[in-house]
Amino acid sequence: MNQESKNDFYILDENDNIVYEDDAALVTSELGDFYKLNFTKFEKKGTYKIKIDDKETNYFEINENQQSKEKES
């Protein structure tokens, strides 16, 4: 049985400014707990990290080439 609860997640730029915010679904299943995120609406090129509660990802890039490759797939 899967259970979901909502949390906010943030995309931060290299200066730790919040540039995007949306709901993150915390999913609990027999495999464990994980967050389900959807930030497909955010398309601004740059270097970012994602923050949920006190957890942060490493920095990653969003650029034109990655967006083009994804659209071709």
Summary of the structure (lengths in Angstrom):
residues: 73
radius of gyration: 13.8
end to end distance: 32.2
largest distance: 40.1
contacts: 157
relative contact order: 0.24
helix: 12%
strand: 53%
